[in-house]
Amino acid sequence: MDKKEIELDIKVPNQTRYLSLIGRIGEDIAKELDKYAGDRETLAYHINLVLTEAMVNAIKYANTEDPDKLVHILINISDDELVIKVFDKGQGFDINSIPPPNFEKLEDRGRGIFLIRSLMDSVCYRKVRNGNMLEMSKKLH
Amino acid sequence: MNLKTEKKNDIIVINVKEERLDAHNSGELKNEMQKLFEEGNKNILVDLKDVRFIDSSGLGALVSGFKNAISHQGNLKLSSLQPQVKSMFELTRLHRVFEISASTSEALDNY
């Protein structure tokens, strides 16, 4: 069978010190995509970034910085699509109520979801059993 | 976080000696800039030569420093952005806000 599919199931403590580990895994994934025709370095950065942003979102806003909780990340890579799911056990939020950043106003915060939406093809956040899931996908050709 | 701060004439240069400027470490840079402005320094240059990766928290820390500069009648400028880092400033339109130089020496010459 020619078709390859990789699934990574990762659980890390709910702490920002693990961001670089997860980001590095994201960059390595970009290097494994044999058939990707675009710029691999850029894709590596983008995957690193969306994983970082999604994980920070789970740590700070969903799991309320409780260091004993876990962030659960599921990454699925096929020849034509990358799907990342980040699970949290928090209260959740309405992703559609988050406005795009106001570029005329200088805010310290509020660019994370915008960056994810800009770099991925589809993004949704919804309730699942025992919590919530942020699902992001990107077509690879 | 590894920050190397030096004074060149009346400009404080903060060299961010980290590969990543993200939600884990950017709070320290934000606090350092705030402290320097509160101590009466007017001009800060943040050099990002070693920074390969920046996230929204890293960008936010620099925006916070920029607003601090304004409230202290000072300046915050940036230098030596790697291409991928620069593209994040462009995506978030922050390249229109910051004065960005290609190198530390160019930034110091034109400060």
gemmi code that builds the backbone of each chain (N, CA, C; Angstrom):
import gemmi

chains = {
    "A": [
        ("MET", (0.841, -1.195, 0.000), (0.000, 0.000, 0.000), (0.871, 1.238, 0.000)),
        ("ASP", (0.580, 2.152, -0.891), (1.421, 3.323, -1.041), (1.080, 4.414, -0.029)),
        ("LYS", (-0.166, 4.441, 0.364), (-0.620, 5.539, 1.211), (-0.043, 5.407, 2.628)),
        ("LYS", (0.533, 6.512, 3.097), (1.106, 6.510, 4.442), (0.248, 7.357, 5.357)),
        ("GLU", (0.099, 6.897, 6.549), (-0.617, 7.721, 7.509), (0.095, 7.613, 8.852)),
        ("ILE", (0.337, 8.741, 9.438), (1.021, 8.763, 10.728), (0.073, 9.369, 11.757)),
        ("GLU", (-0.009, 8.744, 12.929), (-0.790, 9.356, 14.000), (0.075, 9.468, 15.254)),
        ("LEU", (0.111, 10.666, 15.802), (0.856, 10.893, 17.039), (-0.124, 11.272, 18.135)),
        ("ASP", (-0.036, 10.582, 19.244), (-0.932, 10.841, 20.372), (-0.048, 11.267, 21.544)),
        ("ILE", (-0.151, 12.538, 21.921), (0.796, 13.097, 22.891), (0.048, 13.665, 24.101)),
        ("LYS", (0.569, 13.379, 25.276), (0.033, 14.024, 26.477), (1.196, 14.662, 27.220)),
        ("VAL", (1.088, 15.946, 27.491), (2.150, 16.628, 28.249), (1.510, 17.407, 29.393)),
        ("PRO", (2.276, 17.623, 30.475), (1.746, 18.429, 31.574), (1.327, 19.821, 31.098)),
        ("ASN", (0.358, 20.375, 31.791), (-0.241, 21.662, 31.438), (0.694, 22.829, 31.799)),
        ("GLN", (1.895, 22.826, 31.198), (2.901, 23.833, 31.553), (3.587, 24.360, 30.297)),
        ("THR", (3.842, 25.664, 30.294), (4.417, 26.283, 29.089), (5.841, 25.807, 28.802)),
        ("ARG", (6.510, 25.200, 29.781), (7.877, 24.735, 29.499), (7.903, 23.624, 28.444)),
        ("TYR", (6.758, 23.008, 28.170), (6.715, 21.945, 27.159), (6.362, 22.459, 25.764)),
        ("LEU", (6.184, 23.764, 25.635), (5.841, 24.317, 24.315), (6.916, 24.018, 23.277)),
        ("SER", (8.188, 24.164, 23.679), (9.254, 23.982, 22.687), (9.335, 22.519, 22.243)),
        ("LEU", (9.055, 21.604, 23.151), (9.049, 20.177, 22.793), (7.980, 19.890, 21.730)),
        ("ILE", (6.776, 20.388, 21.995), (5.673, 20.165, 21.053), (5.948, 20.865, 19.726)),
        ("GLY", (6.488, 22.090, 19.808), (6.815, 22.833, 18.590), (7.831, 22.095, 17.738)),
        ("ARG", (8.815, 21.489, 18.415), (9.863, 20.748, 17.699), (9.280, 19.528, 16.989)),
        ("ILE", (8.353, 18.862, 17.653), (7.689, 17.712, 17.027), (6.974, 18.183, 15.760)),
        ("GLY", (6.317, 19.338, 15.869), (5.618, 19.908, 14.707), (6.573, 20.165, 13.551)),
        ("GLU", (7.749, 20.710, 13.864), (8.734, 21.004, 12.808), (9.237, 19.714, 12.166)),
        ("ASP", (9.442, 18.700, 12.982), (9.925, 17.425, 12.446), (8.891, 16.779, 11.527)),
        ("ILE", (7.602, 16.964, 11.866), (6.546, 16.412, 11.014), (6.636, 17.004, 9.610)),
        ("ALA", (6.853, 18.328, 9.554), (6.932, 18.996, 8.251), (8.033, 18.375, 7.394)),
        ("LYS", (9.087, 17.940, 8.049), (10.209, 17.356, 7.299), (9.925, 15.943, 6.806)),
        ("GLU", (8.895, 15.307, 7.368), (8.548, 13.939, 6.969), (7.578, 13.891, 5.788)),
        ("LEU", (7.061, 15.044, 5.386), (6.038, 15.044, 4.335), (6.690, 14.975, 2.959)),
        ("ASP", (6.937, 13.764, 2.513), (7.674, 13.552, 1.272), (7.074, 14.278, 0.072)),
        ("LYS", (5.745, 14.295, 0.035), (5.108, 14.784, -1.189), (4.755, 16.266, -1.146)),
        ("TYR", (5.081, 16.946, -0.043), (4.712, 18.354, 0.055), (5.557, 19.186, -0.907)),
        ("ALA", (4.867, 19.966, -1.737), (5.590, 20.679, -2.785), (5.945, 22.119, -2.399)),
        ("GLY", (5.303, 22.628, -1.348), (5.548, 24.015, -0.957), (6.851, 24.166, -0.187)),
        ("ASP", (7.045, 25.335, 0.400), (8.274, 25.603, 1.156), (8.204, 24.909, 2.519)),
        ("ARG", (9.110, 23.967, 2.696), (9.076, 23.113, 3.881), (9.441, 23.870, 5.172)),
        ("GLU", (10.366, 24.791, 5.049), (10.791, 25.576, 6.221), (9.626, 26.418, 6.743)),
        ("THR", (8.883, 26.999, 5.803), (7.732, 27.814, 6.185), (6.655, 26.943, 6.813)),
        ("LEU", (6.407, 25.778, 6.195), (5.407, 24.863, 6.754), (5.818, 24.433, 8.166)),
        ("ALA", (7.111, 24.158, 8.356), (7.607, 23.738, 9.675), (7.322, 24.830, 10.714)),
        ("TYR", (7.589, 26.080, 10.343), (7.327, 27.194, 11.257), (5.831, 27.279, 11.573)),
        ("HIS", (5.025, 27.136, 10.539), (3.575, 27.290, 10.733), (3.002, 26.203, 11.641)),
        ("ILE", (3.485, 24.964, 11.458), (2.986, 23.882, 12.319), (3.456, 24.107, 13.754)),
        ("ASN", (4.710, 24.494, 13.896), (5.251, 24.845, 15.216), (4.360, 25.916, 15.871)),
        ("LEU", (4.026, 26.934, 15.087), (3.262, 28.058, 15.636), (1.834, 27.667, 16.032)),
        ("VAL", (1.125, 26.946, 15.152), (-0.266, 26.619, 15.512), (-0.312, 25.659, 16.711)),
        ("LEU", (0.657, 24.749, 16.781), (0.714, 23.858, 17.958), (0.992, 24.668, 19.224)),
        ("THR", (1.924, 25.612, 19.126), (2.253, 26.463, 20.281), (1.034, 27.272, 20.720)),
        ("GLU", (0.374, 27.914, 19.751), (-0.780, 28.765, 20.079), (-1.925, 27.935, 20.681)),
        ("ALA", (-2.173, 26.760, 20.085), (-3.276, 25.921, 20.571), (-2.979, 25.405, 21.971)),
        ("MET", (-1.721, 25.076, 22.208), (-1.359, 24.542, 23.520), (-1.425, 25.647, 24.589)),
        ("VAL", (-0.977, 26.843, 24.246), (-1.063, 27.966, 25.195), (-2.529, 28.239, 25.523)),
        ("ASN", (-3.354, 28.166, 24.496), (-4.779, 28.381, 24.685), (-5.357, 27.384, 25.691)),
        ("ALA", (-4.964, 26.118, 25.524), (-5.444, 25.076, 26.443), (-4.892, 25.301, 27.859)),
        ("ILE", (-3.617, 25.636, 27.949), (-2.974, 25.795, 29.262), (-3.575, 26.971, 30.038)),
        ("LYS", (-3.647, 28.129, 29.361), (-3.998, 29.355, 30.093), (-5.485, 29.579, 30.252)),
        ("TYR", (-6.224, 29.269, 29.172), (-7.627, 29.690, 29.205), (-8.584, 28.545, 29.486)),
        ("ALA", (-8.179, 27.317, 29.155), (-9.103, 26.205, 29.378), (-8.752, 25.448, 30.661)),
        ("ASN", (-7.481, 25.103, 30.814), (-7.084, 24.355, 32.010), (-6.659, 25.289, 33.146)),
        ("THR", (-6.892, 26.577, 32.966), (-6.626, 27.619, 33.964), (-5.293, 27.442, 34.710)),
        ("GLU", (-4.266, 27.149, 33.938), (-2.897, 27.071, 34.439), (-2.698, 26.086, 35.595)),
        ("ASP", (-3.561, 25.066, 35.680), (-3.385, 24.034, 36.707), (-2.270, 23.082, 36.247)),
        ("PRO", (-1.081, 23.110, 36.907), (0.066, 22.343, 36.402), (-0.116, 20.836, 36.493)),
        ("ASP", (-1.122, 20.380, 37.249), (-1.335, 18.942, 37.387), (-2.219, 18.365, 36.282)),
        ("LYS", (-2.850, 19.259, 35.516), (-3.660, 18.751, 34.400), (-2.751, 18.378, 33.236)),
        ("LEU", (-3.348, 17.743, 32.231), (-2.587, 17.348, 31.046), (-3.185, 18.019, 29.819)),
        ("VAL", (-2.325, 18.308, 28.859), (-2.816, 18.725, 27.549), (-2.669, 17.517, 26.629)),
        ("HIS", (-3.733, 17.215, 25.939), (-3.750, 16.044, 25.050), (-3.788, 16.525, 23.604)),
        ("ILE", (-2.822, 16.079, 22.840), (-2.703, 16.512, 21.442), (-2.681, 15.284, 20.533)),
        ("LEU", (-3.498, 15.330, 19.497), (-3.555, 14.230, 18.536), (-3.221, 14.808, 17.158)),
        ("ILE", (-2.190, 14.264, 16.541), (-1.772, 14.771, 15.230), (-1.897, 13.643, 14.216)),
        ("ASN", (-2.604, 13.923, 13.128), (-2.791, 12.927, 12.092), (-2.290, 13.488, 10.757)),
        ("ILE", (-1.383, 12.749, 10.152), (-0.797, 13.231, 8.895), (-1.015, 12.178, 7.822)),
        ("SER", (-1.657, 12.578, 6.739), (-1.749, 11.691, 5.578), (-1.083, 12.423, 4.421)),
        ("ASP", (-1.098, 11.818, 3.258), (-0.429, 12.453, 2.123), (-1.006, 13.811, 1.786)),
        ("ASP", (-2.309, 13.949, 2.004), (-2.906, 15.191, 1.533), (-3.446, 16.108, 2.632)),
        ("GLU", (-3.375, 15.680, 3.890), (-3.928, 16.551, 4.928), (-3.231, 16.364, 6.270)),
        ("LEU", (-3.109, 17.480, 6.975), (-2.601, 17.457, 8.343), (-3.758, 17.871, 9.259)),
        ("VAL", (-4.053, 17.040, 10.261), (-5.119, 17.385, 11.205), (-4.546, 17.369, 12.625)),
        ("ILE", (-4.746, 18.469, 13.340), (-4.262, 18.567, 14.719), (-5.471, 18.783, 15.626)),
        ("LYS", (-5.568, 17.947, 16.667), (-6.648, 18.125, 17.641), (-6.028, 18.361, 19.010)),
        ("VAL", (-6.462, 19.414, 19.679), (-5.949, 19.714, 21.020), (-7.127, 19.673, 21.989)),
        ("PHE", (-7.022, 18.791, 22.989), (-8.132, 18.582, 23.928), (-7.855, 19.282, 25.250)),
        ("ASP", (-8.881, 19.894, 25.813), (-8.746, 20.460, 27.155), (-9.953, 20.055, 27.988)),
        ("LYS", (-9.826, 20.236, 29.301), (-10.927, 19.857, 30.196), (-11.499, 21.065, 30.900)),
        ("GLY", (-11.426, 22.195, 30.244), (-11.905, 23.436, 30.857), (-13.354, 23.742, 30.519)),
        ("GLN", (-13.736, 24.988, 30.786), (-15.108, 25.443, 30.571), (-15.419, 25.619, 29.090)),
        ("GLY", (-14.384, 25.843, 28.299), (-14.607, 26.081, 26.883), (-14.990, 27.517, 26.589)),
        ("PHE", (-15.036, 27.850, 25.322), (-15.406, 29.207, 24.904), (-15.961, 29.135, 23.490)),
        ("ASP", (-16.563, 30.213, 23.050), (-17.110, 30.251, 21.701), (-16.075, 30.883, 20.779)),
        ("ILE", (-15.460, 30.046, 19.953), (-14.365, 30.544, 19.110), (-14.865, 31.600, 18.118)),
        ("ASN", (-16.139, 31.496, 17.762), (-16.665, 32.462, 16.797), (-16.940, 33.833, 17.407)),
        ("SER", (-16.884, 33.892, 18.745), (-17.113, 35.195, 19.385), (-15.802, 35.976, 19.525)),
        ("ILE", (-14.693, 35.348, 19.161), (-13.408, 36.048, 19.277), (-13.184, 36.893, 18.026)),
        ("PRO", (-13.131, 38.201, 18.200), (-13.009, 39.055, 17.018), (-11.585, 39.014, 16.461)),
        ("PRO", (-11.411, 39.320, 15.187), (-10.042, 39.454, 14.671), (-9.376, 40.638, 15.357)),
        ("PRO", (-8.049, 40.644, 15.422), (-7.392, 41.766, 16.113), (-7.682, 43.089, 15.401)),
        ("ASN", (-7.800, 44.134, 16.198), (-7.951, 45.476, 15.637), (-6.556, 46.011, 15.334)),
        ("PHE", (-6.211, 46.062, 14.041), (-4.842, 46.396, 13.666), (-4.484, 47.851, 13.968)),
        ("GLU", (-5.511, 48.679, 14.170), (-5.223, 50.091, 14.466), (-4.945, 50.291, 15.954)),
        ("LYS", (-5.375, 49.325, 16.764), (-5.216, 49.462, 18.208), (-4.137, 48.505, 18.675)),
        ("LEU", (-3.244, 48.992, 19.520), (-2.149, 48.139, 19.951), (-2.516, 47.385, 21.215)),
        ("GLU", (-2.911, 46.143, 21.039), (-3.239, 45.308, 22.190), (-2.093, 44.340, 22.454)),
        ("ASP", (-1.871, 44.013, 23.727), (-0.839, 43.022, 24.065), (-1.284, 41.620, 23.659)),
        ("ARG", (-2.595, 41.390, 23.695), (-3.118, 40.042, 23.494), (-4.106, 39.975, 22.343)),
        ("GLY", (-4.537, 38.763, 22.032), (-5.625, 38.592, 21.075), (-5.192, 38.255, 19.658)),
        ("ARG", (-3.947, 37.776, 19.484), (-3.492, 37.431, 18.137), (-3.401, 35.918, 17.906)),
        ("GLY", (-3.538, 35.120, 18.966), (-3.319, 33.673, 18.860), (-4.286, 32.980, 17.923)),
        ("ILE", (-5.584, 33.167, 18.156), (-6.595, 32.509, 17.311), (-6.513, 33.048, 15.884)),
        ("PHE", (-6.231, 34.351, 15.771), (-6.066, 34.957, 14.443), (-4.945, 34.261, 13.663)),
        ("LEU", (-3.816, 34.007, 14.337), (-2.689, 33.343, 13.669), (-3.074, 31.928, 13.244)),
        ("ILE", (-3.751, 31.203, 14.133), (-4.181, 29.842, 13.789), (-5.104, 29.875, 12.572)),
        ("ARG", (-6.077, 30.769, 12.595), (-7.025, 30.860, 11.473), (-6.317, 31.244, 10.177)),
        ("SER", (-5.301, 32.106, 10.300), (-4.588, 32.562, 9.101), (-3.774, 31.446, 8.463)),
        ("LEU", (-3.248, 30.544, 9.278), (-2.289, 29.567, 8.764), (-2.905, 28.209, 8.463)),
        ("MET", (-4.116, 27.945, 8.983), (-4.750, 26.647, 8.737), (-5.956, 26.840, 7.816)),
        ("ASP", (-6.382, 25.750, 7.177), (-7.512, 25.848, 6.248), (-8.852, 25.791, 6.957)),
        ("SER", (-8.930, 24.990, 8.048), (-10.186, 25.019, 8.800), (-9.894, 24.867, 10.291)),
        ("VAL", (-10.679, 25.575, 11.077), (-10.476, 25.605, 12.527), (-11.835, 25.544, 13.200)),
        ("CYS", (-12.003, 24.614, 14.166), (-13.230, 24.668, 14.953), (-12.933, 24.255, 16.389)),
        ("TYR", (-13.774, 24.704, 17.280), (-13.609, 24.404, 18.700), (-14.963, 23.978, 19.212)),
        ("ARG", (-15.027, 22.767, 19.779), (-16.347, 22.300, 20.202), (-16.253, 21.374, 21.414)),
        ("LYS", (-17.417, 21.168, 22.023), (-17.516, 20.280, 23.182), (-17.355, 18.835, 22.748)),
        ("VAL", (-16.586, 18.079, 23.507), (-16.521, 16.633, 23.312), (-16.704, 16.004, 24.701)),
        ("ARG", (-16.653, 14.687, 24.762), (-16.793, 14.019, 26.056), (-15.664, 14.480, 26.984)),
        ("ASN", (-15.954, 14.849, 28.177), (-14.974, 15.288, 29.187), (-14.265, 16.600, 28.867)),
        ("GLY", (-14.803, 17.408, 28.000), (-14.139, 18.700, 27.767), (-14.394, 19.266, 26.393)),
        ("ASN", (-13.332, 19.809, 25.807), (-13.447, 20.499, 24.524), (-12.297, 20.087, 23.606)),
        ("MET", (-12.511, 20.349, 22.319), (-11.474, 20.031, 21.344), (-11.325, 21.169, 20.337)),
        ("LEU", (-10.081, 21.591, 20.161), (-9.759, 22.533, 19.088), (-9.218, 21.697, 17.930)),
        ("GLU", (-9.901, 21.759, 16.802), (-9.488, 20.964, 15.636), (-9.040, 21.888, 14.513)),
        ("MET", (-7.836, 21.624, 14.024), (-7.275, 22.488, 12.967), (-6.793, 21.579, 11.851)),
        ("SER", (-7.117, 21.927, 10.620), (-6.609, 21.092, 9.542), (-6.055, 21.931, 8.410)),
        ("LYS", (-5.143, 21.306, 7.674), (-4.484, 21.992, 6.573), (-4.281, 21.008, 5.421)),
        ("LYS", (-4.713, 21.434, 4.249), (-4.481, 20.625, 3.050), (-3.006, 20.727, 2.687)),
        ("LEU", (-2.441, 19.607, 2.261), (-0.995, 19.614, 2.020), (-0.623, 19.678, 0.545)),
        ("HIS", (-1.602, 19.858, -0.321), (-1.237, 20.112, -1.735), (-2.347, 20.869, -2.409)),
    ],
    "B": [
        ("MET", (15.268, 33.074, 31.346), (15.484, 33.570, 29.985), (16.837, 34.261, 29.907)),
        ("ASN", (17.518, 34.037, 28.801), (18.851, 34.603, 28.645), (18.779, 35.926, 27.866)),
        ("LEU", (18.915, 37.032, 28.606), (18.919, 38.366, 27.988), (20.270, 39.009, 28.279)),
        ("LYS", (20.926, 39.491, 27.232), (22.210, 40.171, 27.432), (21.992, 41.655, 27.130)),
        ("THR", (22.117, 42.456, 28.186), (21.832, 43.886, 28.039), (23.119, 44.692, 28.072)),
        ("GLU", (23.269, 45.592, 27.114), (24.457, 46.453, 27.105), (24.048, 47.876, 26.741)),
        ("LYS", (24.877, 48.845, 27.179), (24.559, 50.238, 26.886), (25.509, 50.756, 25.816)),
        ("LYS", (24.938, 51.292, 24.741), (25.736, 51.883, 23.662), (25.289, 53.334, 23.549)),
        ("ASN", (26.177, 54.261, 23.963), (25.821, 55.677, 24.083), (24.601, 55.796, 25.000)),
        ("ASP", (23.502, 56.357, 24.513), (22.340, 56.439, 25.412), (21.263, 55.416, 25.037)),
        ("ILE", (21.699, 54.356, 24.360), (20.737, 53.326, 23.936), (21.023, 52.011, 24.677)),
        ("ILE", (19.976, 51.430, 25.246), (20.123, 50.119, 25.879), (19.795, 49.049, 24.835)),
        ("VAL", (20.749, 48.169, 24.590), (20.510, 47.082, 23.641), (20.225, 45.804, 24.434)),
        ("ILE", (19.050, 45.230, 24.190), (18.721, 43.937, 24.810), (18.894, 42.859, 23.740)),
        ("ASN", (19.878, 42.008, 23.919), (20.065, 40.869, 23.014), (19.308, 39.671, 23.579)),
        ("VAL", (18.311, 39.225, 22.833), (17.528, 38.070, 23.296), (18.273, 36.807, 22.865)),
        ("LYS", (18.938, 36.172, 23.813), (19.772, 35.006, 23.479), (18.969, 33.712, 23.639)),
        ("GLU", (17.856, 33.652, 22.941), (16.975, 32.482, 22.997), (16.557, 32.130, 21.584)),
        ("GLU", (16.341, 30.830, 21.351), (15.871, 30.397, 20.041), (14.376, 30.682, 19.876)),
        ("ARG", (13.648, 30.619, 21.001), (12.206, 30.872, 20.968), (11.841, 32.043, 21.874)),
        ("LEU", (10.954, 32.920, 21.378), (10.358, 33.949, 22.220), (8.860, 33.633, 22.232)),
        ("ASP", (8.419, 32.979, 23.319), (7.055, 32.451, 23.321), (6.373, 32.659, 24.677)),
        ("ALA", (5.228, 32.023, 24.855), (4.445, 32.221, 26.079), (5.195, 31.758, 27.321)),
        ("HIS", (6.228, 30.934, 27.131), (6.977, 30.458, 28.290), (7.947, 31.502, 28.826)),
        ("ASN", (8.560, 32.289, 27.935), (9.621, 33.185, 28.405), (9.404, 34.668, 28.124)),
        ("SER", (8.385, 35.020, 27.315), (8.285, 36.417, 26.885), (7.918, 37.371, 28.028)),
        ("GLY", (7.304, 36.835, 29.108), (6.982, 37.685, 30.258), (8.229, 38.322, 30.867)),
        ("GLU", (9.341, 37.584, 30.811), (10.592, 38.119, 31.379), (11.122, 39.290, 30.559)),
        ("LEU", (11.008, 39.175, 29.243), (11.440, 40.287, 28.384), (10.558, 41.512, 28.628)),
        ("LYS", (9.259, 41.261, 28.755), (8.308, 42.340, 29.015), (8.666, 43.068, 30.325)),
        ("ASN", (8.945, 42.299, 31.364), (9.294, 42.891, 32.665), (10.615, 43.657, 32.598)),
        ("GLU", (11.583, 43.118, 31.855), (12.887, 43.772, 31.729), (12.732, 45.143, 31.045)),
        ("MET", (11.955, 45.192, 29.979), (11.754, 46.465, 29.267), (11.048, 47.468, 30.181)),
        ("GLN", (10.032, 46.981, 30.906), (9.297, 47.855, 31.814), (10.232, 48.436, 32.884)),
        ("LYS", (11.078, 47.581, 33.447), (12.021, 48.014, 34.484), (12.970, 49.082, 33.927)),
        ("LEU", (13.486, 48.840, 32.730), (14.449, 49.784, 32.140), (13.806, 51.155, 31.896)),
        ("PHE", (12.565, 51.168, 31.419), (11.886, 52.456, 31.198), (11.593, 53.132, 32.532)),
        ("GLU", (11.190, 52.358, 33.525), (10.880, 52.940, 34.841), (12.123, 53.506, 35.513)),
        ("GLU", (13.288, 52.947, 35.187), (14.541, 53.457, 35.743), (15.003, 54.738, 35.055)),
        ("GLY", (14.266, 55.166, 34.032), (14.586, 56.437, 33.390), (15.281, 56.310, 32.044)),
        ("ASN", (15.521, 55.083, 31.586), (16.110, 54.919, 30.253), (15.067, 55.298, 29.200)),
        ("LYS", (15.516, 55.955, 28.141), (14.565, 56.420, 27.114), (14.581, 55.576, 25.847)),
        ("ASN", (15.741, 55.032, 25.517), (15.861, 54.362, 24.221), (16.296, 52.906, 24.377)),
        ("ILE", (15.431, 52.026, 23.890), (15.760, 50.594, 23.964), (15.732, 50.005, 22.554)),
        ("LEU", (16.749, 49.172, 22.291), (16.774, 48.400, 21.052), (16.739, 46.923, 21.433)),
        ("VAL", (15.743, 46.197, 20.909), (15.684, 44.749, 21.160), (16.231, 44.045, 19.921)),
        ("ASP", (17.337, 43.321, 20.109), (17.958, 42.612, 18.991), (17.523, 41.147, 19.014)),
        ("LEU", (16.927, 40.695, 17.898), (16.335, 39.350, 17.851), (17.135, 38.384, 16.967)),
        ("LYS", (18.421, 38.662, 16.828), (19.274, 37.860, 15.927), (19.177, 36.352, 16.195)),
        ("ASP", (19.144, 35.968, 17.466), (19.154, 34.541, 17.812), (17.764, 33.924, 17.850)),
        ("VAL", (16.732, 34.756, 17.697), (15.357, 34.249, 17.833), (14.875, 33.678, 16.497)),
        ("ARG", (14.639, 32.384, 16.504), (14.209, 31.682, 15.297), (12.687, 31.567, 15.239)),
        ("PHE", (12.053, 31.708, 16.433), (10.612, 31.457, 16.528), (9.965, 32.473, 17.473)),
        ("ILE", (8.871, 33.083, 17.017), (8.111, 33.976, 17.904), (6.637, 33.603, 17.809)),
        ("ASP", (5.920, 33.632, 18.934), (4.477, 33.364, 18.901), (3.714, 34.633, 19.281)),
        ("SER", (2.399, 34.517, 19.447), (1.595, 35.724, 19.708), (1.963, 36.347, 21.060)),
        ("SER", (2.412, 35.532, 22.025), (2.806, 36.080, 23.324), (4.108, 36.878, 23.200)),
        ("GLY", (5.028, 36.386, 22.367), (6.273, 37.111, 22.121), (5.995, 38.447, 21.453)),
        ("LEU", (5.111, 38.426, 20.452), (4.716, 39.678, 19.788), (4.054, 40.609, 20.799)),
        ("GLY", (3.206, 40.027, 21.649), (2.492, 40.816, 22.655), (3.436, 41.475, 23.647)),
        ("ALA", (4.506, 40.771, 24.022), (5.483, 41.344, 24.959), (6.153, 42.567, 24.330)),
        ("LEU", (6.466, 42.478, 23.033), (7.103, 43.611, 22.349), (6.125, 44.777, 22.201)),
        ("VAL", (4.846, 44.471, 21.948), (3.826, 45.530, 21.883), (3.716, 46.225, 23.245)),
        ("SER", (3.765, 45.429, 24.306), (3.711, 45.990, 25.652), (4.901, 46.928, 25.883)),
        ("GLY", (6.090, 46.509, 25.443), (7.286, 47.354, 25.558), (7.145, 48.642, 24.762)),
        ("PHE", (6.545, 48.528, 23.579), (6.349, 49.695, 22.721), (5.424, 50.716, 23.402)),
        ("LYS", (4.353, 50.207, 24.029), (3.413, 51.103, 24.720), (4.070, 51.720, 25.954)),
        ("ASN", (4.910, 50.938, 26.616), (5.674, 51.456, 27.753), (6.594, 52.590, 27.325)),
        ("ALA", (7.227, 52.408, 26.156), (8.119, 53.440, 25.628), (7.344, 54.738, 25.428)),
        ("ILE", (6.153, 54.621, 24.810), (5.348, 55.822, 24.556), (4.994, 56.515, 25.865)),
        ("SER", (4.569, 55.727, 26.852), (4.137, 56.360, 28.106), (5.298, 56.965, 28.888)),
        ("HIS", (6.541, 56.583, 28.552), (7.709, 57.193, 29.195), (8.436, 58.150, 28.248)),
        ("GLN", (7.762, 58.585, 27.200), (8.368, 59.457, 26.178), (9.681, 58.878, 25.649)),
        ("GLY", (9.719, 57.574, 25.486), (10.929, 56.925, 24.986), (10.690, 56.232, 23.651)),
        ("ASN", (11.655, 55.403, 23.274), (11.562, 54.664, 22.015), (11.897, 53.196, 22.213)),
        ("LEU", (11.192, 52.351, 21.466), (11.556, 50.935, 21.429), (11.673, 50.530, 19.963)),
        ("LYS", (12.872, 50.118, 19.590), (13.080, 49.687, 18.203), (13.597, 48.251, 18.184)),
        ("LEU", (13.534, 47.625, 16.989), (13.932, 46.218, 16.855), (14.997, 46.063, 15.776)),
        ("SER", (15.825, 45.032, 15.925), (16.802, 44.755, 14.869), (17.026, 43.260, 14.689)),
        ("SER", (17.578, 42.923, 13.529), (18.068, 41.577, 13.187), (16.987, 40.495, 13.243)),
        ("LEU", (15.843, 40.752, 12.579), (14.780, 39.737, 12.561), (15.083, 38.662, 11.516)),
        ("GLN", (14.970, 37.411, 11.910), (15.094, 36.323, 10.939), (13.842, 36.317, 10.049)),
        ("PRO", (13.965, 35.814, 8.805), (12.847, 35.928, 7.847), (11.501, 35.404, 8.357)),
        ("GLN", (11.508, 34.243, 9.020), (10.223, 33.692, 9.491), (9.634, 34.543, 10.612)),
        ("VAL", (10.501, 35.103, 11.429), (10.044, 35.967, 12.520), (9.449, 37.240, 11.920)),
        ("LYS", (10.147, 37.784, 10.918), (9.658, 38.998, 10.266), (8.293, 38.753, 9.627)),
        ("SER", (8.086, 37.570, 9.076), (6.796, 37.302, 8.432), (5.647, 37.306, 9.446)),
        ("MET", (5.942, 36.999, 10.710), (4.895, 37.064, 11.742), (4.516, 38.520, 12.047)),
        ("PHE", (5.499, 39.424, 11.987), (5.202, 40.848, 12.153), (4.329, 41.334, 10.994)),
        ("GLU", (4.613, 40.810, 9.797), (3.837, 41.239, 8.634), (2.411, 40.704, 8.700)),
        ("LEU", (2.282, 39.444, 9.091), (0.947, 38.823, 9.186), (0.062, 39.578, 10.182)),
        ("THR", (0.652, 40.055, 11.260), (-0.125, 40.755, 12.293), (-0.051, 42.282, 12.121)),
        ("ARG", (0.520, 42.725, 10.999), (0.649, 44.161, 10.643), (1.546, 44.936, 11.613)),
        ("LEU", (2.271, 44.238, 12.468), (3.093, 44.956, 13.457), (4.357, 45.545, 12.819)),
        ("HIS", (4.668, 45.144, 11.593), (5.832, 45.750, 10.916), (5.581, 47.227, 10.620)),
        ("ARG", (4.289, 47.632, 10.657), (3.974, 49.058, 10.457), (4.145, 49.852, 11.746)),
        ("VAL", (4.170, 49.140, 12.862), (4.244, 49.793, 14.173), (5.696, 50.001, 14.583)),
        ("PHE", (6.499, 48.958, 14.429), (7.884, 49.004, 14.912), (8.831, 49.507, 13.830)),
        ("GLU", (9.851, 50.225, 14.292), (10.953, 50.535, 13.399), (11.914, 49.346, 13.471)),
        ("ILE", (12.124, 48.697, 12.338), (12.906, 47.457, 12.315), (14.142, 47.638, 11.433)),
        ("SER", (15.318, 47.411, 12.003), (16.565, 47.520, 11.236), (17.128, 46.132, 10.949)),
        ("ALA", (17.911, 46.061, 9.862), (18.455, 44.767, 9.456), (19.526, 44.265, 10.427)),
        ("SER", (20.276, 45.194, 11.032), (21.347, 44.764, 11.944), (21.423, 45.700, 13.145)),
        ("THR", (22.129, 45.239, 14.176), (22.303, 46.069, 15.376), (23.017, 47.368, 15.007)),
        ("SER", (24.095, 47.257, 14.207), (24.886, 48.455, 13.897), (24.057, 49.467, 13.100)),
        ("GLU", (23.258, 48.957, 12.157), (22.402, 49.869, 11.379), (21.394, 50.558, 12.305)),
        ("ALA", (20.836, 49.790, 13.243), (19.863, 50.367, 14.177), (20.517, 51.451, 15.042)),
        ("LEU", (21.728, 51.193, 15.505), (22.416, 52.161, 16.367), (22.798, 53.418, 15.582)),
        ("ASP", (23.220, 53.234, 14.329), (23.592, 54.390, 13.497), (22.402, 55.313, 13.259)),
        ("ASN", (21.221, 54.704, 13.119), (20.040, 55.500, 12.741), (19.089, 55.793, 13.893)),
        ("TYR", (19.489, 55.447, 15.110), (18.523, 55.567, 16.223), (18.098, 57.020, 16.434)),
    ],
}
model = gemmi.Model(1)
for chain_id, residues in chains.items():
    chain = gemmi.Chain(chain_id)
    for i, (resn, *xyz) in enumerate(residues, 1):
        res = gemmi.Residue()
        res.name, res.seqid = resn, gemmi.SeqId(i, " ")
        for name, pos in zip(("N", "CA", "C"), xyz):
            atom = gemmi.Atom()
            atom.name, atom.element = name, gemmi.Element(name[0])
            atom.pos, atom.b_iso = gemmi.Position(*pos), 0.0
            res.add_atom(atom)
        chain.add_residue(res)
    model.add_chain(chain)
structure = gemmi.Structure()
structure.add_model(model)
structure.setup_entities()
